[in-house]
Amino acid sequence: MLPWHKDQGLPLAINYASSCVSPIDNSVFLIGGVRPFIINTNDNFYSSEVYEFDPNTSYWKGLNITGYNSSFNTRYSIEAVIDNDGKFFIFGGRNNNISNDSNTTLIRYNDMHMLDTTTMKWSTLNISQNVPLPCTAYAAVLLPTAEIIYIGGLELPVLGSLRLVDIKSIRLFNTKSFTWSIKQTTGASIDSRKRHTAVLTQNGSIIIYGGSTINSTQVSPDLAVLNINTWEWSIPNISQKNAPSLLEYHSSTLYENFMIVSFGSSVLKSSESIFIYILDIRSYTWVTTTTTNNLGPLEPTQIPTSAGIPSSSKPTLIIIVTSIAGIVLIGSAIVGIFIYKKRQERHHYIATPRSN
């Protein structure tokens, strides 16, 4: 694993950001987020909205983007999703419109931004039909159909108070036609939620985990599964052995047959989590070790083009997690875990509350 370098382009503490891994060259893009003001400096509050990390050199850099829309400045509570062509899409979010140090206005959005990472051209898409309400704290996943599925979150009606998005009403955005649609789901009773995560499995299901109610209290169940072929929700029977306390603000990613849940904040304990948890999705059990086979060299990672994930898509795991505290440098603001595969079978031990 290559060392971290404290380069001049390294982003300082950033929280509430989103990240994408390029399917073309495995570069990591960090998008949006809140950068705390640095006292007694002339440093800009938000010097850049997009950073790129090169996993081959371990260096961060700011980007020269054409067509950038300044309304995206200070945007956070978003989830960026990247497609196979290297275009990432960012919906909604909120920002603090800062006119001076003592005047801050919170604004929520329902616009869709797109960045083509092959040309570094930014576009704000002009969409007028079926556009969702301003929304934050949702979960988003790219489907094999080139649609992005948006699950849950907080929305703000034109007249009314902030409310949870009905989790049974799924919003879909087509990344080819730039159109919105809604899909109604059936099945098990699932609490609507915010600050949760979602991953797409190899068999075409979406697993959501964690989150909280509008009052930041416990939701039920902790974990649920949406079958995207039947659009039915189900609740797997999961042992609580090695299970995390219900989390929000966390990160989740799928690696082969394992969902890796990183950090976040405990809803029940009102405290930050310093652990990484692993769910074996074959048996829906929380485990403390993983085994992977036939490990190969580092190659670009392709997003699935069908319900299954091709074997060539598995060479690298990259997790980017932003701290909800975000006060110090890279050590707590962003954690990058790069597991470069070896050719022989090996075990990966990841720290959990019940392993050393």
PAMIDREN-843959 format. One line per field, with one value per residue: x, y, z of N, C-alpha, C in turn. Coordinates in steps of 0.02 Angstrom, whole numbers, plus 50000, padded with zeros to 5 digits. Atoms other than C-alpha are relative to their C-alpha. Layout:
<nodes>
n.xx	(X,...)
n.yy	(Y,...)
n.zz	(Z,...)
ca.xx	(X,...)
ca.yy	(Y,...)
ca.zz	(Z,...)
c.xx	(X,...)
c.yy	(Y,...)
c.zz	(Z,...)
</nodes>
This chain:
<nodes>
n.xx	(50042,49959,50008,50034,49955,50032,49986,50032,50068,50039,50054,49998,50058,50062,50052,50062,49985,50014,49942,50010,49940,50005,49995,49951,49931,50002,49994,50054,50022,50034,50045,50039,49983,49990,49932,50002,49960,49936,49990,49937,49970,50037,50021,50069,50043,50009,49954,50016,50058,49983,49930,49986,49946,49969,49978,49934,49949,50026,50004,50062,49994,50061,50012,50020,50064,50034,50073,50021,50057,49981,50053,49981,49953,50017,50054,49987,50056,50012,49966,49982,50000,49963,50019,49944,49967,49962,50040,50036,50061,50012,50068,50023,49954,50013,49940,50006,49986,49964,49986,49945,49989,50055,50064,50001,50067,50000,50040,50005,50004,50023,49970,49956,49936,49962,49931,49967,49930,49954,49989,50006,50052,50057,50065,50060,50049,50063,50054,50060,50056,49995,49942,50016,49993,49932,49989,49934,49992,50028,49952,50005,49963,50007,50026,49977,50040,49974,50041,49980,50056,49994,50040,50006,49973,50042,50023,50032,50056,50006,50035,49997,49938,49955,50029,49966,50026,50030,49953,50034,50003,49931,49988,49952,49975,49969,49939,49994,50052,50005,50070,50019,50061,50012,50019,50029,49978,50044,49962,49996,50006,49934,50004,49965,49940,49950,49930,49988,49960,50027,49953,50030,49968,49989,50060,50050,50038,49971,50002,49993,49982,49992,50042,50039,50062,49992,49978,49936,50010,49990,50045,50006,49944,49934,49980,50053,49978,50048,49990,50014,50038,50070,50012,50027,49956,50000,49957,49965,49991,49929,49977,49970,49930,49952,50036,49990,50057,50028,49958,50016,49940,49948,49987,50007,49979,50004,49939,50018,50060,49997,50016,49955,50030,49943,50005,50066,50022,50051,50064,50023,49951,49982,49927,49969,49972,49932,49990,50023,50038,50004,50059,49998,50068,50024,50035,50021,49969,49945,49939,49941,49947,50026,49955,50010,49962,49975,49989,49961,49969,50042,50026,50060,50059,50059,50066,50036,50044,50056,50015,49940,49940,49949,49942,49948,50017,49987,49931,49981,50050,49983,50053,49987,50048,49989,50017,50052,49970,49961,49964,49928,49983,50024,50006,50069,50049,50012,49963,49998,49977,49986,49978,49974,50005,49944,50025,50019,50054,49978,50051,49995,50026,50020,50015,50069,50000,49985,49938,49941)
n.yy	(49941,49941,49955,49937,49943,49936,49958,49934,50006,50044,49966,50000,50035,49993,50046,50002,50002,50062,50022,50048,50031,50002,50066,49996,50006,50008,49937,49987,49930,49977,49948,49962,50006,49940,49991,49952,49938,50003,49937,49964,50010,49971,50056,49998,50047,50057,49985,50043,50043,50068,50020,50066,50038,50049,50056,50023,49956,49980,49927,49965,49937,49966,50010,49944,50021,49950,49998,50012,49960,49976,50015,50062,49984,50018,50051,50060,50046,50025,50062,50002,50067,49998,50053,50033,49953,49951,49941,50008,49962,49978,49974,49967,49978,49935,49963,49940,49941,49958,49932,49978,50048,50002,50006,50063,50023,50069,50009,50069,50000,50059,50000,50056,49979,50055,49986,50049,50000,50008,49933,49952,49952,50001,49981,50001,50025,49964,50050,49966,50045,50052,49987,50007,49943,49993,50061,50012,50058,50058,50050,50005,50056,50007,50065,50025,49968,49931,49956,49992,50007,49958,50031,49965,49933,49946,49957,49938,49980,49928,49974,50051,50010,50053,50066,50057,50026,50066,50049,50043,49964,49998,49955,50025,49950,50032,49963,49992,49953,49945,49996,50027,50040,50026,50070,50018,50066,50038,50045,49990,49933,49971,49930,49949,49982,49956,50015,50071,50018,50053,50032,50046,50066,50034,50033,49951,49973,49942,50005,49936,50010,49943,49941,49980,49965,49928,49975,50035,50058,50065,50024,50073,50036,49972,50019,50026,50018,49985,50038,49953,50035,50001,49938,50020,49995,50056,49990,50063,50018,49988,50006,49939,50012,49957,49948,49933,49961,49966,49944,49951,49964,50049,50017,50072,50020,50072,50030,50069,50018,49967,49929,49971,49940,49965,49941,49972,49980,50045,49966,50014,49977,49930,49996,50020,50068,50003,50068,50024,50062,50038,50043,50051,49996,50067,50028,49943,50002,49953,50040,49961,50012,50017,50039,49988,50049,49985,49928,49979,49933,49941,49982,49959,50035,49984,50004,50055,49984,50046,50012,50027,49961,50042,50013,49950,49938,50009,49999,49950,49971,49933,49971,49933,49983,49934,49996,49952,49948,49964,49944,50004,50014,50059,50059,50012,49973,50048,50062,50039,50069,50030,50070,50022,50072,50044,50055,50056,49989,49972,49973,49930,49986,49930,49989,49995,50000,50065,50028,49959)
n.zz	(50000,50007,49943,50009,50004,49983,50056,49996,50025,49957,49967,49927,49972,50039,49978,50038,50072,50035,50039,50054,50027,50073,50031,50053,49975,49927,49963,49952,50000,49939,50025,49952,49930,49959,49976,49945,50006,49965,49964,50007,50065,50056,50041,50022,49963,50045,50053,50058,49988,50023,49997,50029,49969,50044,49957,50020,49970,49935,49996,50015,50037,50021,50070,50043,50028,50042,49995,49931,49975,49933,49951,49966,49946,49931,50001,49961,49991,50068,50017,50071,50030,50063,50046,50033,50045,49961,49984,49937,49992,49932,49993,49939,49949,49969,49986,49960,50041,49953,50024,49956,49945,49952,50036,50035,50018,50023,50060,50024,50073,50036,50066,50017,50030,50031,50018,50043,49976,50056,50029,49945,50016,49952,50028,49959,50047,50003,49996,49978,49985,49949,49958,49929,49957,49972,49960,49970,49955,50033,50024,50072,50030,50072,50020,50065,50052,50007,49959,49931,49954,49940,49948,49936,49992,49977,50053,49978,50043,50015,49941,49947,49963,50021,49984,50029,50063,49992,50025,50048,50063,50023,50056,50048,50048,50058,50015,50073,50024,49951,49980,49935,49994,49933,49996,49936,49978,49956,49957,49928,49974,49988,49979,50038,49962,50028,49980,50007,50058,50043,50045,50048,49996,50063,50024,50019,49944,49966,49927,49964,49930,49955,50006,49942,50013,50008,49935,49987,49956,50031,50052,50001,49971,50013,50067,50042,50068,50053,50062,50054,50052,49980,49962,49935,49942,49953,49942,49984,49930,49987,49931,49972,49981,50036,50036,49973,49977,50059,50020,50052,50022,50014,50070,50016,50067,50011,50027,50010,49963,49935,49994,49950,49970,49969,49958,49990,49933,49971,49988,49932,49950,50015,49999,50062,50005,50027,50024,50065,49992,50062,50006,50053,50027,50017,49942,49960,49934,49990,49991,49982,50050,50066,50042,50071,50039,50067,50000,50057,49996,50002,50066,49994,49975,50040,49969,50033,50056,49994,49929,49969,50006,50032,49957,50012,49964,49929,49978,49951,49955,49976,49960,49977,49947,49972,49929,49985,49958,50049,49972,50013,50069,50035,49957,49979,50046,50054,49991,50062,49988,50064,49995,50064,49997,50016,50041,49959,49952,49937,49957,49984,49934,49992,49929,49977,49927,49970,50026,49985)
ca.xx	(50000,50071,50101,49996,50080,50036,50036,49989,49834,49776,49601,49595,49458,49302,49140,48970,49054,49027,49150,49158,49286,49319,49284,49416,49574,49521,49546,49443,49340,49287,49137,49062,49058,49091,49265,49279,49343,49526,49553,49689,49718,49668,49621,49460,49315,49281,49434,49375,49216,49297,49463,49543,49650,49772,49791,49953,50044,49938,49920,49767,49739,49608,49530,49514,49331,49245,49064,49060,48898,48939,48770,48850,48972,48965,48846,48834,48718,48731,48778,48870,48850,48968,48926,49033,49077,49157,49013,48954,48786,48744,48564,48497,48586,48596,48718,48750,48737,48869,48867,48980,49040,48881,48747,48714,48558,48522,48459,48398,48404,48325,48440,48547,48730,48842,49032,49114,49281,49354,49337,49315,49160,49022,48839,48683,48545,48388,48246,48067,47958,47934,48076,48077,48062,48223,48305,48453,48519,48460,48544,48582,48639,48672,48569,48617,48482,48586,48461,48505,48388,48360,48296,48231,48303,48230,48123,48053,47878,47838,47717,47754,47890,48038,47984,48050,48034,47916,48033,47901,47906,48069,48136,48229,48340,48386,48566,48542,48378,48397,48219,48140,48012,47937,47921,47804,47867,47778,47825,47880,47848,48004,48023,48064,48234,48376,48567,48564,48664,48625,48727,48685,48720,48775,48603,48512,48454,48483,48529,48494,48568,48552,48482,48365,48193,48163,48194,48356,48285,48290,48215,48155,48223,48409,48431,48313,48327,48241,48224,48240,48160,47999,48015,47975,48051,48103,48185,48318,48338,48503,48592,48645,48813,48952,48819,48846,48735,48617,48719,48691,48816,48912,48982,48940,49019,49003,49158,49122,49001,49034,48953,49078,49004,49125,49120,48972,48873,48771,48588,48555,48715,48732,48918,49035,49086,49270,49242,49221,49090,49075,48911,48921,48771,48764,48709,48669,48787,48907,49084,49256,49363,49340,49414,49438,49503,49603,49665,49736,49829,49759,49650,49509,49346,49192,49016,48901,48811,48695,48623,48787,48958,49091,49246,49355,49270,49345,49529,49522,49426,49428,49327,49319,49236,49211,49208,49056,49171,49297,49418,49593,49686,49670,49685,49506,49425,49448,49498,49554,49568,49652,49660,49773,49741,49877,49866,49855,49708,49725,49625,49588,49570,49476,49460,49291,49235,49266,49432,49608)
ca.yy	(50000,50167,50298,50454,50618,50787,50877,51060,51003,50889,50936,50985,50924,50893,50819,50776,50750,50615,50512,50411,50290,50307,50148,50208,50226,50201,50384,50438,50597,50687,50799,50938,50936,51060,51125,51207,51385,51398,51532,51662,51619,51692,51520,51511,51429,51317,51321,51179,51078,50927,50843,50695,50562,50461,50288,50258,50408,50436,50621,50733,50878,51009,51006,51132,51114,51205,51261,51247,51310,51417,51375,51208,51296,51232,51090,50944,50803,50731,50565,50568,50419,50382,50283,50173,50321,50418,50540,50571,50640,50739,50771,50896,50927,51085,51223,51371,51530,51632,51820,51855,51771,51811,51787,51609,51548,51362,51319,51149,51097,50979,51010,50881,50915,50810,50807,50716,50663,50625,50808,50893,50979,51022,51030,51078,50979,51069,50956,51015,50860,50745,50828,50775,50899,50972,50823,50780,50633,50503,50343,50320,50172,50152,50010,49899,49992,50154,50224,50294,50240,50363,50291,50388,50550,50716,50823,50998,51031,51199,51231,51136,51071,50959,50776,50602,50537,50387,50239,50142,50274,50252,50390,50340,50452,50393,50444,50429,50523,50637,50598,50562,50428,50349,50166,50107,49961,49826,49696,49710,49862,49972,50134,50286,50356,50476,50461,50278,50186,50070,49945,49841,49654,49533,49452,49616,49665,49826,49817,49971,49988,50110,50284,50371,50451,50636,50660,50558,50410,50224,50154,49976,49867,49908,49821,49784,49714,49778,49657,49767,49633,49624,49790,49703,49740,49599,49590,49455,49364,49429,49376,49519,49436,49556,49676,49864,49976,50059,50185,50343,50454,50295,50228,50061,49973,49799,49693,49523,49444,49566,49730,49838,49969,50102,50225,50344,50386,50274,50325,50245,50298,50471,50439,50417,50243,50207,50032,49943,49805,49666,49582,49418,49440,49255,49211,49385,49367,49497,49428,49484,49408,49386,49265,49310,49196,49210,49385,49480,49643,49818,49859,49981,49933,49924,49959,49809,49811,49669,49602,49510,49587,49520,49443,49577,49706,49645,49690,49838,49896,50081,50154,50340,50393,50571,50608,50693,50787,50839,50945,50879,50830,50676,50554,50581,50680,50550,50369,50277,50088,50010,49821,49776,49596,49463,49310,49185,49164,49269,49331,49515,49563,49724,49798,49770,49781,49596,49574,49636)
ca.zz	(50000,49947,50082,50106,50059,50135,49970,49944,49850,49990,50050,50232,50347,50243,50306,50231,50061,49931,49830,49669,49599,49412,49311,49188,49293,49476,49519,49669,49659,49817,49786,49889,50077,50216,50249,50420,50426,50474,50605,50579,50397,50230,50168,50068,50160,50009,49896,49782,49763,49678,49718,49631,49714,49608,49688,49592,49667,49824,49784,49788,49670,49632,49459,49318,49273,49129,49141,49329,49409,49560,49638,49683,49799,49978,49928,50049,50107,49931,49853,49687,49570,49425,49267,49154,49043,49185,49207,49383,49433,49589,49640,49766,49928,50030,50062,50172,50069,50159,50127,50276,50434,50530,50395,50340,50248,50225,50050,49988,49805,49680,49532,49442,49404,49293,49277,49132,49207,49035,48981,49151,49085,49210,49161,49257,49173,49118,49175,49195,49214,49363,49459,49643,49784,49857,49941,50054,50156,50030,49967,49782,49675,49488,49413,49264,49165,49173,49296,49466,49605,49747,49910,50060,50126,50178,50063,50076,50005,49926,50069,50228,50339,50308,50300,50262,50084,50078,50061,49965,49829,49733,49620,49463,49355,49180,49145,48956,48929,49082,49138,49307,49350,49506,49550,49688,49790,49889,50018,50199,50305,50306,50403,50298,50345,50316,50325,50273,50139,49994,49893,49738,49753,49620,49610,49575,49748,49844,50028,50133,50304,50448,50454,50572,50585,50555,50742,50731,50826,50787,50626,50597,50529,50534,50366,50222,50045,49888,49741,49586,49477,49576,49670,49833,50004,50119,50290,50310,50474,50543,50701,50814,50849,50796,50733,50747,50848,50723,50624,50524,50432,50392,50228,50146,49999,49923,49894,49819,49944,50085,50129,50223,50339,50397,50541,50558,50714,50829,50829,50998,51086,51005,50983,50836,50780,50752,50685,50519,50510,50381,50328,50232,50116,50074,50250,50316,50461,50531,50523,50581,50441,50254,50128,49944,49807,49645,49681,49534,49495,49506,49356,49318,49404,49292,49354,49320,49153,49202,49363,49393,49417,49297,49375,49294,49404,49568,49576,49694,49844,49881,50022,50051,50212,50270,50454,50528,50645,50513,50613,50579,50422,50315,50460,50519,50381,50246,50262,50105,50117,49967,49962,49817,49775,49776,49667,49808,49927,50084,50232,50259,50441,50471,50644,50724,50904,50926,50836,50869)
c.xx	(50044,49987,49959,50052,49960,50020,49963,49927,49955,49943,50007,49938,49938,49950,49938,50011,49978,50061,49979,50068,49991,50005,50054,50071,50005,50016,49940,49983,49961,49960,49964,50025,50013,50073,50000,50046,50063,50015,50070,50037,49958,49973,49926,49959,49989,50045,49987,49941,50013,50075,50007,50060,50026,50027,50070,50056,49982,50000,49930,50015,49932,49994,49983,49938,49970,49925,49974,49945,50013,49945,50014,50049,49971,49946,50021,49936,49977,50031,50011,50002,50034,49979,50061,50040,50040,49962,49969,49945,49989,49932,49991,50055,49980,50066,49985,50021,50030,50016,50055,50003,49941,49932,50001,49928,50004,49952,50002,49984,49969,50027,50045,50061,50036,50071,50027,50074,50050,50016,50002,49952,49940,49937,49947,49942,49934,49943,49938,49943,50019,50060,49980,50005,50074,50014,50073,49999,49969,50055,49989,50045,49988,49977,50029,49963,50023,49956,50031,49937,50014,49950,50001,50029,49950,49980,49962,49945,50000,49966,50000,50068,50041,49971,50043,49968,49972,50045,49968,49993,50071,50006,50056,50021,50037,50059,50011,49950,49991,49927,49989,49937,49995,49977,49973,50020,49949,50043,49998,49995,50069,49992,50037,50057,50043,50069,50016,50045,49966,50055,49962,50039,50007,49938,49943,49955,50037,49992,50006,50016,50001,49952,49961,49935,50013,50023,50065,49994,50002,49947,49998,49980,50066,50019,49942,50027,49944,50019,49981,49967,49926,49979,49964,50053,49996,50048,50034,50006,50075,50015,50032,50072,50046,49967,50015,49937,49975,50037,49966,50064,50057,50011,49991,50024,49997,50065,49989,49936,49995,49981,50041,49971,50053,49977,49929,49986,49946,49937,49980,50047,50020,50075,50027,50027,50069,50014,49978,49967,49992,49939,50010,49929,49974,49960,49970,50022,50057,50062,50058,50060,49966,50052,49983,50048,50025,50012,50049,50028,49949,49981,49940,49939,49938,49936,49961,49955,49942,49991,50060,50059,50054,50062,50054,49988,50024,50072,50015,49941,50025,49941,50021,49945,50015,49975,49944,50026,50043,50039,50075,50012,49976,49987,49930,49949,49984,50042,49997,50028,50009,50025,50022,50006,50065,49972,49979,49942,50030,49940,50013,49969,49987,49976,49925,50001,50020,50061,50057,50039)
c.yy	(50062,50048,50061,50056,50063,50051,50066,49996,49957,50038,49996,49963,50015,49949,50008,50001,49933,49981,49950,49973,49992,49928,49998,49989,49994,50063,50009,50074,50014,50062,50034,49993,50067,50001,50052,50059,49994,50068,50028,49984,50036,49945,50005,49948,49937,50012,49958,49956,49928,49990,49931,49969,49948,49943,49975,50042,50022,50077,50025,50061,50030,49995,50065,49978,50057,49996,49991,50049,50019,49988,49935,50012,49983,49946,49939,49961,49974,49931,49999,49928,50005,49941,49971,50045,50053,50064,49990,50053,50015,50034,50035,50022,50067,50037,50059,50059,50053,50067,50033,49952,49993,49990,49937,49978,49929,49994,49926,49999,49936,49999,49939,50027,49939,50025,49942,50000,49988,50067,50054,50057,49990,50023,49999,49984,50038,49950,50035,49954,49948,50009,49992,50066,50007,49945,49995,49933,49937,49948,49991,49944,50001,49929,49978,50032,50071,50050,50005,49996,50040,49975,50044,50070,50049,50043,50059,50020,50075,50035,49945,49994,49944,49932,49945,49982,49930,49948,49950,50032,50015,50048,49973,50056,49963,50042,50008,50051,50060,50011,49966,49957,49975,49928,49986,49929,49968,49960,50020,50073,50026,50072,50044,50027,50050,49977,49926,49988,49945,49973,49952,49934,49968,49967,50050,50023,50060,49991,50071,49984,50067,50056,50014,50034,50075,50032,49967,49947,49936,49985,49924,49980,50037,49991,49971,49989,50015,49960,50045,49967,50000,50064,49986,50007,49935,50016,49934,49990,50004,49993,50065,49990,50040,50058,50069,50026,50040,50064,50047,50037,49953,49994,49925,49988,49924,49976,49925,49984,50033,50073,50028,50066,50035,50061,50026,50019,49953,50040,49992,50030,50073,50011,49975,49929,50003,49933,49990,49932,49966,49954,49952,49995,49933,49970,50054,49992,50051,49960,50047,49986,49985,49960,50015,49955,50030,50075,50020,50070,50056,50018,50045,49959,50022,49993,49946,50024,49951,49987,49970,50046,49956,49993,50052,50064,49999,50011,50047,50020,50067,50027,50070,50019,50070,50003,50050,50054,50045,50060,49998,49980,49931,49941,49987,50026,49952,49939,49962,49931,49968,49929,49978,49924,49965,49939,49939,50018,50029,50023,50074,50011,50075,50010,50007,49998,49934,49967,50048,50014)
c.zz	(50000,50059,49982,49998,50016,49947,50006,49977,50042,50033,50076,50025,49959,50027,49957,49925,49970,49959,49947,49979,49925,49975,49946,50026,50076,50039,50046,49998,50064,49982,50057,50071,50033,50022,50054,49989,50042,50031,49987,49935,49948,49954,49984,50038,49959,49939,49937,50018,49978,50005,49968,50036,49951,50043,49983,50032,50071,50009,49983,49957,49988,49924,49965,49961,49958,50009,50069,50021,50072,50051,50037,50057,50068,50004,50041,50012,49932,49994,49925,49976,49932,49955,49966,49954,50037,50013,50069,50007,50073,50004,50067,50047,50030,50007,50044,49957,50045,49968,50042,50059,50046,49967,49957,49988,49973,49940,49980,49926,49973,49929,49990,49964,49972,49985,49959,50018,49944,49967,50053,49983,50047,49965,50055,49954,50006,49996,50029,50022,50053,50047,50074,50037,50022,50051,50023,50037,49974,49989,49925,49974,49925,49984,49933,49942,49985,50035,50070,50043,50062,50052,50062,49998,50029,49941,50029,49952,49989,50058,50052,50030,49971,50021,49968,49933,50013,49968,49952,49931,49976,49940,49956,49952,49945,49977,49925,49973,50045,50021,50067,49994,50072,49996,50070,50018,50046,50049,50073,50018,50020,50021,49950,50042,49963,50024,50000,49939,49961,49956,49954,50002,49932,49972,49986,50056,50029,50074,50027,50072,50036,49987,50063,49978,49992,50065,50023,50053,49959,49946,50003,49929,49987,49926,49962,49930,49951,49937,49941,49940,50015,50037,50066,50054,50040,50057,50017,50075,50016,50074,50023,50023,49954,49963,50029,50033,49940,49984,49952,49984,49982,49924,49991,49929,49995,49969,49997,50039,50069,49994,50058,50022,50042,50040,50008,50072,50023,50015,50073,50053,49990,50005,49933,50004,49969,49967,49928,50010,49932,50003,49942,49972,49976,50056,50044,50073,50002,50019,50017,49955,49934,49963,49927,49961,49934,49992,49945,50009,49997,49929,50009,50020,49961,50042,49964,49945,49996,50074,50036,49990,49970,50044,49990,50039,50072,50023,50057,50043,50024,50039,50020,50049,50025,50071,50012,50046,49958,50026,49982,49927,49979,50045,50022,49952,49945,50013,49934,50016,49932,50011,49931,50001,49982,49963,50042,50046,50064,50040,50010,50068,50006,50071,50012,50076,50032,49968,50014,49936)
</nodes>
